[in-house]
Amino acid sequence: MKCSCCGWNLQGGTKKCPNCGSDISSQAFGGKPGAVLPVLAAAFSVLAVAAVLGVLFFSVLTESRESLSPPKSTSGASSATVAQTTAPPVSTLPQGKEIYNGNGFSIACTGQKTSFSGDCKILLTVTNGSQTDVTLQVRDFKANGFDMHPAFSKSIAAGETVPCEISISDRDLKSFGIESVTEVSCRFAALAADGADGFETESVVFEVGQ
């Protein structure tokens, strides 16, 4: 039997090596010298393999996170380019039939409707293509050839397109026995908001659809 630490020949029953003082009872592998070295080598091999596997796992995890990350925002210049190429909004107002075009204004009749109280609403779409804010009114209004006094006054800013309603009271319609308005004639008057001269159209005659 030999000491596994120094290789000294030991006698049976010896508890400590007389040469190096190692505890003989704790030595394994039959007391062969250098028996501990293979165990240490095996342990280091296991640790090395574990380290390599850890590095590979971390690399795969990092690549997965990068692939799932949202794309980075573009620069301010790119955003500006997108904004410039965006199409302008399209008006959703009814186009109708144009009944007047002049002095920078376009007026179209889009039909009529009846209110809960029985009043008739003549529907218009008006575009103010001038550079002046105006208040639009009607003069000499007739429905089906009868003189009426409808309620209508609409402020329209320069460059604006707005829906308008000329309201004919149910009382006026009944007084002339009119059940449905089919034709309207009137003059449009535009009063400039800044006190400048406005304009007044000639008589405009147009049919009113349902």
C-alpha positions in Angstrom: 0.0 0.0 0.0 1.3 3.4 -0.9 0.5 7.0 0.0 -1.6 8.5 -2.9 0.0 11.9 -2.3 3.7 11.1 -2.2 4.0 7.4 -3.1 5.6 6.4 0.2 5.4 2.7 1.0 3.0 2.3 4.0 2.5 -0.5 6.4 -0.9 -1.9 7.1 -2.9 0.0 9.7 -1.1 3.2 9.2 -3.4 6.2 9.6 -1.0 9.0 8.5 1.9 9.0 6.0 5.1 9.3 7.9 6.6 11.0 4.9 4.1 13.8 4.0 1.7 13.5 6.9 -1.4 12.9 4.7 -4.5 11.3 6.2 -4.4 7.8 4.9 -8.0 7.0 5.9 -9.4 9.6 3.5 -7.4 8.4 0.5 -9.3 6.3 -2.2 -8.5 4.1 -5.2 -6.5 1.6 -3.2 -3.8 4.1 -2.2 -2.4 4.4 -5.7 -0.3 7.5 -6.2 -1.8 10.2 -8.3 -5.4 8.7 -8.1 -6.8 12.2 -7.3 -5.6 13.7 -10.6 -8.0 11.9 -12.9 -10.9 13.0 -10.8 -9.8 16.7 -11.0 -9.3 16.4 -14.7 -12.8 14.9 -15.2 -14.2 17.8 -13.1 -12.5 20.4 -15.2 -13.7 18.8 -18.4 -17.3 18.9 -17.1 -16.9 22.6 -16.2 -15.4 23.4 -19.6 -18.3 21.7 -21.5 -20.9 23.6 -19.3 -19.2 26.9 -20.0 -19.3 26.3 -23.8 -22.9 25.3 -23.6 -23.7 28.5 -21.6 -22.0 30.7 -24.2 -24.0 29.0 -27.1 -27.3 29.4 -25.2 -26.7 33.1 -24.5 -25.8 33.7 -28.2 -29.0 32.0 -29.4 -31.1 33.9 -26.8 -29.7 37.3 -27.9 -30.3 36.6 -31.6 -33.9 35.6 -30.8 -34.6 38.8 -28.9 -33.1 40.9 -31.7 -35.3 39.2 -34.3 -38.4 39.8 -32.2 -37.7 43.5 -31.4 -39.7 46.1 -33.4 -37.9 48.0 -36.1 -36.3 51.3 -35.1 -38.1 54.5 -36.0 -36.9 56.3 -39.1 -35.2 59.7 -39.1 -37.1 63.0 -39.1 -36.3 63.4 -42.8 -38.0 60.1 -43.6 -41.0 61.1 -41.6 -41.2 64.4 -43.5 -41.1 62.6 -46.8 -44.0 60.4 -45.8 -46.0 63.5 -44.7 -45.4 65.2 -48.0 -46.6 62.1 -50.0 -49.8 61.7 -48.0 -52.9 62.4 -50.1 -55.0 65.4 -49.1 -58.4 64.6 -47.5 -61.3 64.2 -49.9 -64.5 66.1 -49.1 -67.4 63.8 -48.2 -70.0 66.5 -48.8 -72.6 65.7 -51.5 -71.7 67.2 -54.9 -75.2 67.7 -56.3 -76.0 69.7 -59.4 -74.2 73.1 -59.7 -76.6 75.9 -60.0 -74.2 78.9 -59.8 -70.5 79.5 -60.5 -69.1 83.0 -60.3 -67.3 85.6 -58.2 -65.2 82.7 -56.8 -68.3 80.9 -55.5 -69.7 77.5 -56.5 -73.2 76.6 -55.3 -74.8 73.1 -55.9 -78.2 71.8 -55.0 -78.0 68.3 -53.4 -81.7 67.7 -52.8 -84.3 68.4 -50.1 -85.6 66.9 -46.8 -88.5 67.4 -44.5 -87.9 68.2 -40.8 -90.0 66.8 -37.9 -92.0 69.9 -37.8 -92.9 69.6 -41.5 -90.5 72.4 -42.8 -88.9 71.8 -46.2 -85.1 72.0 -46.2 -83.5 72.8 -49.6 -80.0 71.4 -49.4 -76.9 73.1 -50.8 -73.2 72.7 -50.9 -71.4 76.1 -51.1 -67.7 76.6 -51.9 -66.2 80.0 -51.1 -63.2 80.2 -53.4 -62.6 83.9 -52.8 -60.2 85.4 -50.3 -63.0 87.1 -48.3 -65.2 85.7 -45.5 -68.8 86.3 -46.3 -72.4 85.8 -45.1 -74.6 84.2 -47.8 -78.3 85.1 -48.0 -81.1 84.7 -50.5 -83.4 87.4 -52.1 -86.7 87.1 -54.1 -87.1 83.5 -53.2 -89.9 81.5 -54.9 -90.9 77.9 -54.5 -93.0 76.4 -57.3 -93.6 80.0 -58.5 -94.9 81.3 -55.2 -93.2 84.0 -53.1 -91.7 82.7 -49.9 -89.7 84.1 -47.0 -87.3 81.3 -46.1 -84.9 81.4 -43.2 -81.3 81.4 -44.5 -78.1 83.1 -43.5 -74.8 81.3 -43.6 -71.3 82.5 -42.7 -68.7 81.0 -45.0 -65.0 81.6 -44.5 -62.6 82.1 -47.4 -61.6 78.8 -49.0 -64.3 76.9 -47.1 -66.8 74.3 -48.5 -69.9 73.9 -46.3 -73.4 72.4 -46.4 -76.3 74.8 -46.2 -80.0 74.5 -45.7 -82.7 77.0 -47.0 -85.6 76.4 -44.6 -89.2 76.9 -45.9 -91.8 76.8 -43.2 -94.6 74.2 -43.2 -97.1 77.1 -42.8 -95.9 78.8 -46.0 -96.1 75.6 -47.9 -99.7 74.8 -46.7 -100.9 78.3 -47.4 -100.1 77.8 -51.1 -101.2 74.1 -51.1 -97.6 72.9 -51.9 -97.0 69.3 -50.9 -93.6 69.0 -52.6 -91.2 71.6 -53.8 -90.0 70.9 -57.3 -88.6 74.2 -58.5 -86.9 77.1 -56.8 -85.8 80.6 -58.1 -83.8 83.1 -56.1 -80.9 85.5 -56.0 -77.9 84.9 -53.8 -76.3 87.8 -52.0 -72.8 87.6 -50.4 -72.1 90.2 -47.7 -68.4 90.6 -47.1 -67.5 90.2 -43.4 -64.7 92.9 -43.6 -67.1 95.6 -44.9 -65.9 95.3 -48.5 -68.3 95.2 -51.4 -70.0 91.8 -51.8 -72.0 90.7 -54.7 -75.5 89.7 -55.7 -76.4 87.2 -58.4 -79.0 87.3 -61.1 -82.1 85.2 -60.5 -81.1 81.5 -60.4 -83.7 78.9 -61.3 -83.1 75.3 -60.5 -85.0 72.0 -60.0 -85.0 70.4 -56.5 -84.8 66.6 -56.4 -86.1 64.4 -53.6 
